Amino acid sequence: MADKTLIPPRTLQGFRDYPPEVMIPRERLIETAKRVYRSYGFSPIDTPALEYLEILTGKGGEETDKQLYRFQDHGERWVGLRFDLTVPLARFAAQHIHELGTPFKRYHIATVWRGERPQAGRFREFMQCDFDTIGTRSTASDIETALVIHDLLRAIGIRDFTIRLNNRMLLTGLLERQGLVERSSLVLRALDKLGKIGVEKVAEEMVAMAGATPEQAREVLKLAEISGSNDEVLRQVEPLVAGNATGETGVGKLRETLAALAAVGVAEPFVKLDVSIARGLDYYTGTIFETFLNELPSIGSICSGGRYDNLADLYTNQELPGIGASLGLDRLLAALEKLGLVEKVATPAPVFIPYFDETHLHDYLRLAAALRTAGIGVEVYPEAKKLGQQLKYADRRGFRIALIAGQNEFDAGVCQVKDLQRGEKQDVPLTGDYSELIEAARKILC
């Protein structure tokens, strides 16, 4: 018999596997996001991973179009993998809004794909956790979006972060004054690279790619020089857009948003005006957000979004303005790993029951069932092996508690409860309903 040719096991560049010690905290982040979104009244939806190519192209800009995974299906139709969840939402809303009504608030947690250059915290396949409000232009929805971002990061356990806030109307007003509004998408796309390539390179790109004069580029980049408190930034911005209705409206909306956030206790340093941020996607029209971890700003924005009042116009004659944001789940997880904030466990069940006495399998199963009924996850080891081997397995997997009972313990009517993190142990009576054992486990886990 000829030797078979083995296929080398490997993953594609820009893609990754998620072992249990990564997937468990990832799922916890997802559950936290769902809980926060639902607390504000956002409902879940899902859409296909594949869309007709025409649905996706031309919505995020030239660079995004280049990154699309596209192909012809078996019916010779051109299709693409979604690059974000906002464009599919616009299509979904245009298709179903008559049944949904407005305002429509949804969250969508799903995988997206972009064929971009992989780097730290950036993958070609990643998950987004979006929430959006469709069908209103009210600044109240802009304010609520910032509140959701704030509450989401706090719920995750992050305390040191900054939500950077701007308004595209301010930027559009400035470009109108400079005679650049017809090339605004190219100018704003260059401005969005400010934090990555610096002022000089951005100015060069504005001249080379957007056709701006050096003087026009300098005027736009005056935004990068503005600093100070939120009030100071607004005072410096006002002269740049004075006399331009669009820009003045943008400044007014920023003032209104900041005042409302301060009224509910979300102010500096959690929210900071940054009039240089542009968000590279073409569909943004108003308020925009980028959120950074202050301990690790180099990882980039971990929760971004903004207002897009015209995106659904491509699919329907009905006005469907929208605003929302997206938690970059995998980027955040990479950041939390770097900061040492991810608990490395390989099991979602905190309690472990060794099976080392074959005559008591039914007792172990009854005990596990009682704890699960009480809402505590339990794993029973599947083979009768030496206790020491099983406890090594428990340590390696990251269990919090081991419930140890052999013939001697059952004869005495007790179970040994061992805290695997502290190394402490105690004997707890085995009552008929296991209530004392359940209570002892809860005290360790709380």
C-alpha positions in Angstrom: 0.0 0.0 0.0 1.5 3.4 -1.1 2.1 6.0 1.6 -0.6 8.7 1.5 0.3 12.3 0.9 -0.5 14.3 4.0 -2.0 17.8 3.6 -0.1 20.3 5.8 -2.5 21.7 8.4 -2.3 25.5 8.1 -4.5 28.6 8.1 -4.7 31.3 5.5 -2.8 34.6 6.1 -5.0 37.1 7.8 -7.2 34.4 9.3 -7.0 32.7 12.6 -8.2 29.8 14.7 -9.8 30.4 18.1 -8.9 27.7 20.7 -11.2 27.5 23.8 -9.0 29.9 25.9 -9.6 32.6 23.3 -13.1 31.7 22.2 -14.5 31.7 25.8 -13.6 35.4 26.5 -14.7 36.2 22.9 -18.1 34.7 23.6 -18.3 36.6 26.9 -17.7 39.9 25.1 -20.5 39.0 22.7 -22.9 38.2 25.5 -22.0 41.5 27.2 -22.6 43.4 23.9 -26.0 41.7 23.5 -27.0 42.6 27.0 -26.1 46.3 26.7 -27.7 46.6 23.2 -30.9 45.0 24.5 -31.0 47.3 27.5 -31.4 50.2 25.0 -34.1 48.5 23.0 -32.1 47.2 20.1 -33.4 44.0 18.5 -31.3 41.3 16.8 -31.3 40.6 13.1 -29.2 38.6 10.7 -28.5 38.9 7.0 -26.6 36.6 4.5 -22.8 36.6 4.3 -23.1 36.9 0.5 -24.8 39.8 -1.2 -25.1 40.7 -4.9 -21.9 42.6 -5.7 -23.8 45.7 -6.8 -25.2 46.0 -3.2 -21.7 46.2 -1.8 -19.6 48.1 -4.3 -19.2 51.9 -4.2 -20.5 52.2 -0.6 -17.3 52.3 1.4 -15.0 53.9 -1.1 -12.3 52.8 -3.6 -10.1 51.1 -1.1 -12.9 49.1 0.4 -14.0 48.0 -3.1 -10.4 46.7 -3.6 -10.6 44.7 -0.4 -13.9 42.9 -1.3 -13.9 39.2 -1.7 -15.8 38.7 -4.9 -16.6 35.9 -7.3 -19.1 34.4 -9.7 -21.4 31.8 -8.2 -22.8 28.7 -9.9 -25.5 30.8 -11.5 -22.8 33.1 -13.0 -24.0 36.0 -10.8 -21.3 38.3 -9.3 -21.5 38.2 -5.5 -19.4 39.4 -2.7 -18.7 38.7 1.0 -20.0 41.5 3.2 -17.2 43.9 4.3 -19.2 45.4 7.1 -22.7 45.1 8.5 -23.9 48.6 7.8 -24.3 48.2 4.0 -26.3 45.0 4.4 -28.5 46.8 7.0 -29.2 49.6 4.5 -30.4 47.0 2.0 -32.3 45.1 4.7 -34.1 48.3 5.8 -35.0 49.3 2.3 -36.4 45.9 1.7 -38.3 45.4 4.9 -39.0 48.8 6.4 -42.7 48.7 5.6 -43.1 45.8 8.0 -40.6 47.0 10.5 -41.7 50.7 10.9 -39.5 53.5 12.1 -37.5 54.2 14.1 -36.0 50.7 13.8 -33.3 49.8 16.3 -31.3 46.7 15.6 -28.1 45.0 16.6 -26.2 42.5 14.4 -23.2 40.4 15.6 -21.6 38.5 12.7 -18.5 37.8 10.7 -17.3 40.2 7.9 -14.4 39.9 5.4 -11.9 42.4 4.0 -8.8 41.5 1.9 -6.6 44.0 3.6 -3.0 43.7 4.8 -3.0 41.8 8.1 -1.3 43.4 11.0 -1.5 43.5 14.8 -5.2 43.4 15.9 -6.4 43.4 12.2 -7.5 40.3 10.4 -9.1 39.5 7.0 -11.9 37.7 8.7 -13.3 39.3 11.8 -16.5 39.8 13.8 -18.4 43.0 14.2 -20.9 43.8 16.9 -23.1 46.5 15.4 -26.0 48.5 16.7 -28.0 51.1 14.6 -31.1 53.2 14.6 -32.8 53.7 11.3 -35.5 56.3 10.4 -34.6 59.4 12.4 -32.3 62.4 12.0 -32.7 63.4 15.6 -29.6 64.3 17.5 -31.0 62.3 20.4 -30.0 59.1 18.5 -26.5 60.5 18.1 -26.3 61.1 21.8 -27.7 57.6 22.6 -25.1 56.0 20.3 -22.3 57.6 22.4 -24.1 56.4 25.6 -24.2 52.9 24.3 -20.5 52.9 23.4 -19.7 54.2 26.9 -21.9 51.7 28.7 -20.6 48.8 26.6 -17.0 49.5 27.4 -17.8 50.0 31.1 -19.7 46.7 31.1 -16.8 44.9 29.5 -14.7 46.2 32.4 -12.7 48.9 30.7 -12.3 52.1 32.6 -9.5 54.0 30.7 -10.9 54.9 27.3 -11.7 57.9 25.2 -14.6 58.3 22.7 -13.4 60.7 20.1 -16.2 62.7 18.6 -16.5 64.8 15.4 -19.2 65.7 12.8 -18.8 65.3 9.1 -20.9 68.4 8.5 -18.1 70.4 10.1 -15.6 68.8 7.7 -18.0 69.2 4.7 -18.4 72.9 5.6 -14.7 73.5 5.7 -14.3 71.7 2.3 -17.1 73.9 0.9 -15.3 77.0 2.0 -12.1 75.7 0.3 -13.8 74.7 -2.9 -13.1 71.0 -2.4 -16.6 69.7 -1.8 -16.6 67.9 -5.2 -13.5 65.9 -4.1 -14.6 65.5 -0.5 -14.4 61.7 -0.4 -10.8 61.7 -1.6 -9.8 64.5 0.9 -11.5 62.9 3.8 -10.0 59.5 3.0 -6.6 61.1 3.1 -7.5 62.9 6.4 -8.5 59.6 7.9 -4.9 58.4 7.6 -3.6 61.3 9.7 -2.8 59.1 12.8 -1.0 56.5 10.6 1.1 58.6 8.2 1.3 62.1 9.7 0.5 65.6 8.5 3.1 65.9 5.7 2.1 62.6 4.0 -1.6 63.4 4.3 -1.0 66.8 2.7 1.0 65.2 -0.1 -1.9 62.7 -0.7 -4.5 65.5 -0.7 -2.5 67.2 -3.4 -1.6 64.1 -5.5 -4.9 62.1 -5.1 -7.6 64.7 -4.4 -6.2 67.5 -6.6 -6.1 70.0 -3.7 -3.6 72.9 -3.9 -0.9 73.0 -1.1 -2.7 76.0 0.4 -6.0 74.1 0.4 -4.4 71.1 2.0 -2.8 73.4 4.7 -6.2 74.9 5.5 -7.9 71.5 5.9 -5.0 70.3 8.0 -5.3 73.2 10.4 -7.8 70.8 12.1 -4.8 68.6 13.2 -3.4 71.6 15.1 -6.5 72.2 17.2 -6.2 70.9 20.8 -7.5 71.7 24.2 -10.7 71.0 26.2 -13.9 70.4 24.3 -15.0 74.0 24.8 -11.6 75.3 23.6 -11.8 73.1 20.5 -15.2 74.4 19.6 -14.1 78.0 20.0 -11.1 77.3 17.6 -13.2 75.5 15.0 -16.0 78.1 14.7 -13.8 80.7 12.7 -12.9 77.9 10.2 -16.5 77.4 9.2 -18.0 80.8 10.0 -20.5 81.9 7.4 -21.0 78.3 6.1 -24.4 76.9 7.0 -23.2 73.2 6.8 -20.2 73.8 9.0 -22.1 75.9 11.5 -24.8 73.2 11.8 -22.1 70.6 12.5 -20.6 72.8 15.3 -24.1 73.2 16.8 -24.8 69.5 16.8 -21.4 68.8 18.5 -22.4 71.3 21.2 -25.8 69.7 21.7 -24.3 66.2 21.9 -21.6 67.2 24.4 -24.1 69.0 26.6 -26.5 66.1 26.7 -23.7 63.6 27.5 -22.5 65.8 30.3 -26.0 66.0 31.7 -26.0 62.2 32.2 -22.5 62.1 33.6 -20.5 61.2 30.5 -18.1 64.0 29.8 -14.3 64.6 29.6 -12.1 62.6 29.7 -14.5 59.8 28.4 -15.7 62.0 25.5 -13.2 64.2 23.6 -13.7 66.3 20.6 -11.2 65.4 17.8 -12.0 67.4 14.7 -9.3 65.7 12.7 -11.0 62.3 12.6 -12.9 61.7 9.4 -13.8 58.0 9.2 -12.6 56.6 5.8 -15.9 55.2 4.6 -17.8 57.4 2.1 -21.3 57.0 3.5 -20.9 59.0 6.7 -22.7 62.4 6.8 -22.9 63.6 10.4 -21.7 62.6 13.8 -18.8 60.2 13.8 -17.1 58.3 16.6 -13.8 56.5 17.2 -13.0 54.9 20.6 -9.5 54.2 21.9 -8.0 52.4 24.8 -5.7 55.0 26.5 -3.2 52.3 27.6 -2.9 51.0 24.0 -3.8 53.6 21.4 -1.6 51.9 18.8 -4.2 49.1 18.4 -6.5 51.6 16.8 -10.2 52.3 17.3 -12.1 49.5 19.0 -15.6 50.9 18.6 -16.3 53.2 15.7 -19.3 54.5 13.7 -21.4 57.5 12.9 -24.4 58.9 11.1 -25.2 57.9 7.5 -28.3 59.7 6.3 -28.1 58.8 2.6 -26.9 55.2 2.4 -30.3 53.6 2.0 -31.3 56.1 -0.7 -29.5 53.8 -3.2 -32.1 51.1 -2.6 -35.4 53.0 -2.0 -37.1 56.4 -2.6 -38.0 56.5 1.0 -35.8 58.5 3.4 -34.1 56.2 5.8 -31.4 58.1 7.7 -29.4 56.1 10.2 -26.7 56.2 12.9 -24.8 53.4 14.7 -21.5 52.0 15.7 -19.6 48.8 15.7 -17.5 47.1 18.4 -14.4 45.6 16.7 -14.5 42.4 18.7 -11.3 40.7 17.5 -9.3 43.9 17.7 -10.6 44.5 21.2 -9.8 41.0 22.2 -6.2 41.3 20.8 -5.8 44.5 22.9 -7.2 42.9 26.1 -4.7 40.0 25.6 -1.8 42.5 25.3 -3.0 44.3 28.4 -3.2 41.0 30.3 -7.0 41.4 30.9 -8.1 38.1 29.3 -8.5 35.2 31.8 -7.0 32.2 30.1 -9.4 29.3 30.8 -10.1 26.4 28.5 -13.5 25.5 30.0 -16.7 27.4 30.4 -17.7 25.2 33.3 -16.2 26.4 36.6 -16.7 23.1 38.6 -14.9 19.8 38.0 -15.9 16.4 39.4 -13.2 13.7 39.2 -14.4 10.2 38.4 -12.0 8.0 40.3 -14.3 5.5 42.0 -16.1 3.4 39.4 -18.8 2.3 41.9 -20.0 5.9 42.4 -20.5 7.1 38.8 -24.3 7.5 39.4 -23.5 9.7 42.5 -21.2 11.9 40.5 -23.8 12.3 37.8 -26.5 13.2 40.3 -24.3 15.7 42.0 -23.4 17.3 38.7 -27.1 17.5 37.7 -28.0 19.2 41.0 -25.4 21.9 40.4 -26.4 22.4 36.8 -30.1 22.8 37.9 -28.8 25.5 40.3 -27.2 27.3 37.3 -23.6 26.2 37.9 -21.6 24.6 35.1 -20.1 21.2 35.8 -17.8 18.8 34.0 -17.5 15.2 35.1 -14.3 13.5 34.0 -15.3 10.7 31.5 -12.8 8.0 32.6 -12.0 6.4 36.0 -8.3 7.4 36.4 -6.0 8.2 39.3 -7.2 11.3 41.1 -3.8 13.1 40.7 -4.0 12.8 36.9 -7.5 14.2 36.9 -6.5 17.2 39.1 -3.7 18.0 36.7 -6.2 18.1 33.9 -8.4 20.4 36.0 -5.5 22.8 36.6 -4.6 22.9 33.0 -8.2 23.6 31.9 -8.7 26.4 34.4 -11.5 25.0 36.6 -12.2 27.0 39.7 -13.5 24.2 41.9 -13.0 20.5 42.3 -15.6 18.4 44.1 -13.8 15.3 45.4 -15.7 12.3 46.8 -14.5 8.7 47.0 -15.7 5.8 49.1 -14.4 7.3 52.4 -16.2 10.7 51.7 -19.5 8.9 50.8 -19.3 6.8 53.9 -18.8 9.9 56.0 -21.6 11.8 54.1 -19.3 14.6 53.0 -17.7 16.0 49.8 -14.4 17.7 49.7 -14.7 21.2 48.0 -11.3 22.4 46.7 -10.7 25.9 45.6 -8.2 25.3 42.8 -7.0 28.9 42.6 -6.3 29.3 46.3 -5.5 25.7 47.1 -7.9 25.7 50.0 -10.3 22.9 50.7 -13.2 22.1 53.1 -15.5 19.2 53.8 -19.2 20.0 53.1 -22.1 17.7 54.1 -23.8 15.8 51.3 -27.4 16.5 52.0 -30.2 15.0 50.0 -30.8 18.1 47.9 -27.0 19.1 47.9 -28.0 22.6 49.1 -25.0 23.0 51.3 -22.6 21.9 48.5 -24.3 24.3 46.1 -24.0 27.2 48.6 -20.3 26.4 49.2 -19.6 26.5 45.4 -21.4 29.8 45.0 -19.3 31.4 47.7 -16.1 30.5 45.9 -17.4 31.6 42.5 -18.9 34.9 43.6 
